[in-house]
Amino acid sequence: MDRPTMNEQTNIRSPLPTKSRPIDWFWPFWPLVPIYPYSKRRTLRTEVVKDSIWMFEQVQGIFYVVVPIRMTVIKLDGGGLLVYAPIAPTRECMRLMQELVAEHGDVQYIILPTVSGLEHKVFVGPFARQFPTAQVYVAPHQWSFPFNLPLSWLGLPGRRTQLLPSDSSQTPFADQFDYAQLGPIDLGLGPFEEVAFFHRRSQTLLVTDSLIAIPKDPPPIVQLDPYPLLFHAREDAYDVVEDAELARRKGWQRVVLFALYFRAGVLETVPLPEAFRQSFQAPDRSKKAYFGLYPFRWKDDWKQSFEVVRNEGRPLVAPILQTLILNRAPRETVEWADKIASWPFQRIIPCHFEAPIDASPQQVRQAFSFLRKNPLSSEVGHSLPPQDVAFLQELEEKLEQSRIVPPAKERT
């Protein structure tokens, strides 16, 4: 299902009606990563650059904190397709892929650009089996927990899977793409690593988790099933929210604060005894509504926190990465950010939240300025509210004290 396009760049609007059926959304391997929406995953396809770049989106989340998860498909100059960060190959997803294959050629290369993102890893093997001639390239330093298993044991096709070389010129697609590897960054149990790709012809930067942008309104893929948005638009367990544009926007903005901070300073939790008492009087006590439990209470200024972190839609590094991951390797991260900022991209396509993002290399440098001791004035990004990152900082301190993660390092 495509969103409508205008000229070369897609004009993102609300989804068009789909002819797919629930059986087309079925994902049988959901127990491997049992997160929402479990066995039913709908797919939207968007043409970003005419006859050249497409985004495929589904949703994922925990406790109705749902955000887009995205793969990007790029047409190769000699025909055929490259796929960056596959999503669940449901019938609907494969039908949309086969439409591209019929017009532009078969999938030649499949890229797994992360080592720690289980929500990305889990789809690569099943997706690759749908395209038996495609070569699979994965980020180096792959790992699994509690045991490090061979990639073939994790479902990736052994004979067709290889590690991305450290030198991007050593790949068969080197004439069209550059890439840069961030990491491995030691996190204790295993490393964090991400590989960003730059498509020269379209001047498009592909990233996984390192950069995001926050839209003011919920993305179309999230609105296909608005229940999670309406769930979080409520003020308390007794509230009944009617489905309307403002309610969806309110729910989405609160979902963003959940996803980025876990527990922002503008969010209070209702004590469990009180939450249970309220649940008995809730208007909806179904399983879908968590039996009436709603242990959240938002402060009056919650929207201000959203506007601050959104920063008018500019690229940013998610607070979780700032606080718990990238500060373990500030020098390496800044060097990586400088490298990708040396590419002349005009848009960024991340795997989550908003896409595509109209952005410049300078904005990427600004996004990573939190790791620099003395950034230039032109490179200074915006700061996160101390009250909103307080919970993440407390979590970081506990993880360090327990020696689960190594301590953060000084900014470079």
C-alpha positions as CSV (number, residue, x, y, z in Angstrom):
1,M,0.0,0.0,0.0
2,D,1.6,3.3,-1.2
3,R,1.1,6.7,0.2
4,P,0.4,9.2,-2.6
5,T,3.4,10.9,-4.3
6,M,3.9,14.4,-5.7
7,N,6.7,15.2,-8.0
8,E,9.9,13.4,-7.0
9,Q,9.6,13.6,-3.3
10,T,6.7,11.8,-1.5
11,N,4.1,14.0,0.1
12,I,3.3,12.0,3.2
13,R,-0.4,12.0,4.0
14,S,-2.9,9.7,5.8
15,P,-2.9,6.1,4.5
16,L,-5.0,5.2,1.6
17,P,-7.5,2.3,2.1
18,T,-5.9,-1.1,1.7
19,K,-7.2,-4.2,0.1
20,S,-5.2,-6.5,2.3
21,R,-6.8,-8.9,4.8
22,P,-5.9,-9.8,8.4
23,I,-4.3,-13.0,7.1
24,D,-1.9,-10.8,5.1
25,W,-0.6,-9.2,8.3
26,F,0.1,-12.4,10.1
27,W,3.7,-12.8,11.5
28,P,4.1,-16.4,12.8
29,F,7.5,-15.8,14.5
30,W,6.3,-13.1,16.9
31,P,7.1,-15.2,20.1
32,L,10.8,-14.8,19.3
33,V,10.5,-11.1,20.2
34,P,7.1,-10.9,21.9
35,I,6.3,-7.2,21.6
36,Y,3.2,-5.3,20.2
37,P,1.5,-5.8,17.7
38,Y,2.5,-9.5,18.2
39,S,1.2,-11.7,15.4
40,K,-0.4,-8.9,13.3
41,R,1.9,-6.5,11.5
42,R,0.5,-4.1,8.8
43,T,2.8,-2.6,6.3
44,L,2.9,0.8,4.5
45,R,5.1,1.5,1.5
46,T,6.2,5.0,0.6
47,E,8.1,6.1,-2.5
48,V,10.7,8.7,-1.3
49,V,12.5,9.3,-4.6
50,K,10.6,8.3,-7.8
51,D,11.6,4.9,-9.1
52,S,14.6,4.9,-6.8
53,I,13.9,4.8,-3.0
54,W,11.1,3.3,-1.0
55,M,10.3,3.0,2.7
56,F,8.5,0.0,4.2
57,E,7.0,0.6,7.6
58,Q,5.4,-1.4,10.4
59,V,5.0,-0.7,14.1
60,Q,6.4,-2.1,17.3
61,G,6.2,-1.3,21.0
62,I,5.6,-2.3,24.6
63,F,2.5,-1.4,26.6
64,Y,1.1,0.5,23.7
65,V,4.2,2.7,23.4
66,V,4.3,2.1,19.6
67,V,6.7,3.7,17.1
68,P,7.4,2.9,13.4
69,I,10.1,0.4,12.5
70,R,11.3,0.9,8.9
71,M,13.3,-0.7,6.2
72,T,14.6,1.2,3.1
73,V,14.8,-0.3,-0.4
74,I,17.0,1.3,-3.0
75,K,17.2,0.6,-6.7
76,L,20.7,-0.2,-7.9
77,D,22.1,1.5,-11.0
78,G,22.4,-1.7,-12.9
79,G,19.0,-3.0,-11.9
80,G,17.9,-4.9,-8.8
81,L,17.4,-3.7,-5.3
82,L,19.3,-3.3,-2.0
83,V,17.4,-3.6,1.3
84,Y,18.6,-1.9,4.4
85,A,17.3,-3.2,7.8
86,P,14.5,-5.7,6.8
87,I,11.2,-5.8,8.6
88,A,8.8,-8.7,9.0
89,P,8.1,-10.4,5.7
90,T,4.4,-10.8,6.0
91,R,2.3,-11.6,3.0
92,E,1.4,-7.9,2.7
93,C,5.0,-6.8,2.9
94,M,6.1,-9.4,0.3
95,R,3.3,-8.4,-2.1
96,L,4.5,-4.8,-1.9
97,M,8.1,-6.0,-2.4
98,Q,7.3,-8.2,-5.4
99,E,5.7,-5.2,-7.1
100,L,9.0,-3.5,-6.9
101,V,10.9,-6.7,-8.0
102,A,8.6,-7.0,-11.1
103,E,9.5,-3.5,-12.2
104,H,13.0,-3.0,-11.0
105,G,14.7,-6.4,-10.6
106,D,15.3,-8.9,-7.8
107,V,16.8,-8.2,-4.4
108,Q,20.6,-8.3,-4.8
109,Y,21.7,-7.3,-1.3
110,I,20.2,-7.4,2.2
111,I,21.9,-5.3,4.9
112,L,21.7,-5.9,8.7
113,P,23.2,-2.7,10.0
114,T,23.2,-3.4,13.7
115,V,24.5,-6.0,16.2
116,S,22.4,-5.1,19.2
117,G,19.0,-4.4,17.8
118,L,17.1,-7.6,18.2
119,E,14.0,-6.0,16.7
120,H,16.0,-5.7,13.5
121,K,18.0,-9.0,13.6
122,V,14.9,-11.2,14.0
123,F,13.6,-10.4,10.5
124,V,16.7,-10.8,8.5
125,G,16.7,-14.6,8.2
126,P,13.0,-14.9,7.2
127,F,13.3,-12.0,4.8
128,A,16.4,-13.5,3.2
129,R,14.6,-16.8,2.6
130,Q,12.1,-14.9,0.5
131,F,14.9,-13.9,-1.9
132,P,17.2,-17.0,-2.3
133,T,19.7,-15.3,-4.6
134,A,20.3,-12.2,-2.4
135,Q,23.6,-11.8,-0.7
136,V,23.3,-10.9,3.0
137,Y,25.8,-8.5,4.6
138,V,25.8,-8.0,8.4
139,A,27.5,-5.6,10.7
140,P,30.6,-7.1,12.3
141,H,30.8,-8.2,15.9
142,Q,27.4,-9.9,16.0
143,W,26.5,-11.4,19.3
144,S,23.6,-13.2,21.1
145,F,22.7,-13.7,24.7
146,P,23.1,-15.8,26.9
147,F,25.3,-17.7,24.4
148,N,27.1,-16.4,21.3
149,L,25.7,-18.6,18.5
150,P,26.7,-18.9,14.8
151,L,24.7,-16.6,12.5
152,S,23.3,-19.7,10.8
153,W,21.9,-20.8,14.2
154,L,20.1,-17.4,14.4
155,G,18.3,-18.1,11.1
156,L,20.6,-16.3,8.7
157,P,21.4,-18.2,5.5
158,G,25.0,-19.5,6.1
159,R,26.2,-19.7,2.5
160,R,24.9,-16.3,1.6
161,T,25.8,-14.3,4.7
162,Q,29.0,-12.4,5.2
163,L,30.3,-9.6,7.4
164,L,30.6,-6.1,6.0
165,P,34.3,-5.4,5.3
166,S,35.8,-2.5,7.3
167,D,36.7,-0.9,4.0
168,S,33.4,-0.1,2.1
169,S,35.3,-0.1,-1.2
170,Q,35.6,-3.9,-0.9
171,T,31.9,-4.6,-1.5
172,P,30.1,-5.2,-4.9
173,F,28.0,-2.1,-4.3
174,A,31.0,0.2,-3.6
175,D,30.4,2.2,-6.8
176,Q,27.0,3.4,-5.4
177,F,27.3,3.4,-1.6
178,D,29.7,4.5,1.2
179,Y,29.2,3.3,4.7
180,A,30.7,4.0,8.1
181,Q,30.7,1.7,11.2
182,L,30.0,3.1,14.7
183,G,31.5,0.8,17.3
184,P,31.7,-1.7,18.7
185,I,31.0,0.1,21.9
186,D,31.4,-2.1,25.0
187,L,28.1,-2.3,27.0
188,G,29.0,-5.2,29.2
189,L,26.7,-7.9,28.0
190,G,27.6,-7.2,24.4
191,P,28.6,-4.3,22.1
192,F,26.6,-1.6,20.4
193,E,27.3,-1.2,16.8
194,E,25.6,0.5,13.8
195,V,26.5,0.9,10.2
196,A,25.3,4.1,8.3
197,F,25.0,3.9,4.5
198,F,25.2,6.8,2.1
199,H,23.6,6.5,-1.3
200,R,25.6,8.8,-3.5
201,R,23.2,9.3,-6.4
202,S,20.2,10.3,-4.3
203,Q,22.3,12.0,-1.6
204,T,20.5,9.9,1.1
205,L,21.9,8.8,4.5
206,L,20.5,5.6,6.0
207,V,20.9,5.1,9.8
208,T,19.4,2.6,12.2
209,D,19.0,4.0,15.8
210,S,21.7,6.7,16.0
211,L,19.6,9.6,14.7
212,I,15.9,10.3,14.8
213,A,13.5,13.2,14.3
214,I,10.1,13.6,16.0
215,P,7.0,14.5,14.1
216,K,4.3,16.6,15.8
217,D,1.5,14.3,14.6
218,P,1.5,10.5,14.7
219,P,2.9,8.9,11.5
220,P,0.4,7.2,9.2
221,I,1.6,3.7,10.0
222,V,0.8,4.3,13.7
223,Q,-2.7,5.6,12.8
224,L,-3.8,2.4,11.1
225,D,-4.7,1.2,14.5
226,P,-5.2,4.3,16.8
227,Y,-6.0,2.4,20.0
228,P,-2.5,2.8,21.5
229,L,-2.7,6.5,20.9
230,L,-6.1,6.8,22.4
231,F,-5.0,4.7,25.4
232,H,-2.3,7.2,26.2
233,A,-4.4,10.2,25.5
234,R,-6.4,9.5,28.7
235,E,-6.0,11.5,31.9
236,D,-6.8,8.7,34.3
237,A,-8.4,5.2,34.4
238,Y,-11.9,6.7,34.4
239,D,-11.4,8.7,31.2
240,V,-13.1,7.8,28.0
241,V,-11.4,9.3,24.9
242,E,-13.2,9.7,21.7
243,D,-11.3,9.0,18.5
244,A,-10.4,12.4,17.0
245,E,-7.4,14.1,15.5
246,L,-6.5,16.0,18.6
247,A,-6.8,12.9,20.8
248,R,-4.5,11.0,18.4
249,R,-1.9,13.8,18.5
250,K,-2.1,14.0,22.3
251,G,-1.6,10.2,22.6
252,W,1.3,10.2,20.1
253,Q,3.2,13.0,21.9
254,R,2.9,11.2,25.2
255,V,4.1,8.0,23.5
256,V,7.1,9.8,22.3
257,L,8.0,10.9,25.9
258,F,7.6,7.3,27.1
259,A,9.8,6.0,24.2
260,L,12.5,8.5,24.6
261,Y,12.8,8.9,28.4
262,F,11.0,5.8,29.9
263,R,9.8,8.1,32.7
264,A,10.0,11.8,31.9
265,G,9.9,14.3,34.7
266,V,6.4,15.4,33.7
267,L,5.1,11.9,34.3
268,E,4.0,10.6,37.7
269,T,3.2,7.0,38.5
270,V,0.0,6.2,40.4
271,P,0.8,3.9,43.4
272,L,-0.3,0.4,42.6
273,P,-2.9,0.1,45.4
274,E,-4.6,3.2,44.1
275,A,-4.2,2.0,40.5
276,F,-5.9,-1.3,41.3
277,R,-8.8,0.5,43.1
278,Q,-9.3,2.7,40.0
279,S,-9.2,-0.2,37.7
280,F,-12.3,-1.7,39.3
281,Q,-14.2,1.4,38.3
282,A,-12.7,1.9,34.9
283,P,-15.2,2.0,32.0
284,D,-13.2,-0.6,30.1
285,R,-11.9,-3.6,32.0
286,S,-11.1,-5.8,29.0
287,K,-7.8,-7.6,28.4
288,K,-7.1,-5.1,25.6
289,A,-7.3,-2.2,28.2
290,Y,-5.1,-4.1,30.6
291,F,-8.1,-4.8,32.8
292,G,-8.6,-1.1,33.5
293,L,-5.1,-0.5,34.9
294,Y,-3.8,3.0,34.0
295,P,-1.0,3.9,36.5
296,F,0.0,7.2,34.9
297,R,-0.6,10.8,35.8
298,W,0.7,13.6,33.5
299,K,1.7,17.0,34.9
300,D,0.1,20.1,33.3
301,D,3.3,21.1,31.5
302,W,3.9,17.7,29.8
303,K,3.5,19.2,26.3
304,Q,6.3,21.6,26.9
305,S,8.6,18.6,27.4
306,F,7.5,17.2,24.1
307,E,8.2,20.4,22.3
308,V,11.6,20.7,23.8
309,V,12.7,17.2,22.8
310,R,11.1,17.5,19.4
311,N,13.2,20.7,18.7
312,E,11.1,21.6,15.7
313,G,11.7,18.3,14.0
314,R,15.5,18.6,13.8
315,P,17.7,15.5,13.9
316,L,18.6,14.4,17.4
317,V,20.3,11.5,19.3
318,A,17.7,9.7,21.4
319,P,18.1,10.5,25.1
320,I,18.6,6.8,25.9
321,L,21.6,6.6,23.5
322,Q,23.0,9.9,24.9
323,T,22.8,8.7,28.5
324,L,23.4,4.9,28.4
325,I,25.3,4.1,25.3
326,L,27.2,6.6,23.2
327,N,28.9,8.3,26.2
328,R,30.8,5.0,26.7
329,A,32.8,5.9,23.6
330,P,32.6,9.7,23.0
331,R,35.7,10.0,20.9
332,E,34.8,7.1,18.6
333,T,31.3,8.4,18.2
334,V,32.3,11.9,17.4
335,E,34.8,10.6,14.8
336,W,32.0,8.5,13.2
337,A,29.6,11.5,13.3
338,D,32.3,13.7,11.6
339,K,32.8,11.0,8.9
340,I,29.1,10.7,8.0
341,A,28.8,14.5,8.1
342,S,31.5,14.7,5.4
343,W,29.1,13.1,3.0
344,P,26.9,15.5,1.0
345,F,23.5,14.1,2.0
346,Q,20.3,16.1,1.7
347,R,18.0,13.7,3.5
348,I,18.2,11.1,6.3
349,I,16.1,7.9,6.6
350,P,16.3,6.4,10.1
351,C,14.7,3.1,11.1
352,H,12.4,4.8,13.6
353,F,10.1,7.8,14.2
354,E,10.0,10.4,11.3
355,A,11.3,9.8,7.8
356,P,12.5,11.1,5.5
357,I,14.2,14.0,7.3
358,D,15.4,16.9,5.3
359,A,18.7,17.5,7.0
360,S,22.2,18.8,6.4
361,P,25.6,17.5,7.6
362,Q,25.9,20.5,9.9
363,Q,22.7,19.4,11.7
364,V,24.3,16.0,12.3
365,R,27.3,17.6,13.9
366,Q,24.9,19.6,16.1
367,A,23.1,16.5,17.1
368,F,26.3,14.9,18.5
369,S,27.6,18.1,20.1
370,F,26.6,16.6,23.6
371,L,29.8,14.5,23.3
372,R,32.1,17.4,22.6
373,K,33.9,19.4,25.4
374,N,34.3,22.6,23.4
375,P,32.0,22.5,20.3
376,L,32.0,25.4,17.9
377,S,29.1,27.7,18.3
378,S,27.7,26.6,15.0
379,E,27.8,23.0,16.2
380,V,26.0,23.4,19.5
381,G,22.7,21.4,19.6
382,H,19.9,21.8,22.1
383,S,20.0,20.4,25.6
384,L,17.6,18.0,27.2
385,P,15.6,19.1,30.3
386,P,17.4,17.8,33.4
387,Q,14.1,16.8,35.0
388,D,13.3,14.6,32.0
389,V,16.6,12.8,31.8
390,A,16.8,12.3,35.6
391,F,15.4,8.8,35.5
392,L,17.8,7.7,32.8
393,Q,20.7,9.1,34.8
394,E,19.6,7.3,37.9
395,L,19.4,4.1,35.8
396,E,22.8,4.7,34.4
397,E,24.2,5.1,37.9
398,K,22.7,1.9,39.1
399,L,23.9,-0.1,36.1
400,E,27.5,1.3,36.6
401,Q,27.4,0.5,40.3
402,S,26.3,-3.0,39.6
403,R,29.1,-3.3,36.9
404,I,26.5,-4.3,34.3
405,V,27.8,-1.5,32.0
406,P,31.2,0.1,32.0
407,P,31.5,3.7,33.2
408,A,30.9,6.7,30.9
409,K,34.0,8.5,29.6
410,E,34.8,12.2,29.5
411,R,33.6,14.1,26.4
412,T,36.1,14.4,23.7
